[in-house]
Amino acid sequence: MNQFEVSINGTTLTLTAEDLVMMSTAMMDAMRTPNKEIFSQGSSGKIRAKLLNAKDERNQQFNERSPKSFVVTDC
């Protein structure tokens, strides 16, 4: 089983290739459901992912009216 050592801000993690795949899957799922924790089970334990500071696209409001247009002429 392949293992990888990853260090982020002084914290070192030893992960398997399966863990990296599950982490990637959790991150992709978290992008689909902003601000919600997503869990995946890796060989080293539970993997949690949450997309922070994301605006939920479902809550955005769009104005269907077109903006005012202006005609610029050279007089």
N, C-alpha and C positions, 0 to 999 in steps of 0.2 A: 504494500500500500504506500503510495507516494505521500509524503508530508511536506508542507511548506511552513517556513517560519516567517511571519509577517510582523513588523514592528510599526506602530503608529503612536506618535507622541510619547515614546518611551515605554509603551505597553507592548509586550511581545506575545503573539499568539502562535500556537502550532496547530495548523489546520491540515486536513487531508484534502485530496482532490475533490472528494464527494462534498466536503464542507464548503469548498469554494463554489461548487455548482449550486448547492442549496442556498448559499448566501446570495448569489446572483439571482436565483429564482425569487427569493424573499424580497430583494430590492426591486425587482421588476413588478412584483405583485403590490408592493408598497407604493409604487408610482401610479398604479391604477386606482388605489384607494388612499388618497392623501390624508395625513393626520390620523391614520389608523395603524395600530401595531399588527404586524404580520409575523407569524411564527412558522418556522420550518425545522424539521428534525434532521440534524446532521450526525455524522458518526461520532463527533466529539461532544454532542449535546444539542440543546435547543438554540436555534439562531433566530434572533429578533431583528426586524427592520421596520423603520417608520420614517416616512418622508416628512421632514420638518419644514416649516415656513412655506408651505405650499398653499396656494389658493385653490379651493375646490372648484374645478371648472363647472360643475353642475350648479353652483350657486352664483355664477357670474350672470349679469344681466346685460343684454345687448339692445341697443337702440336700432330699430329697423328703419327708421327714417334716414334718408340720405342727408349728408351735411349740406348746408347752404353752398351754392356755387356762385362764383363771381366771374364776370366777364371783364377782362382787362383790355382796354383799347389804347392805342397811341393817338392822341389828339393833335 
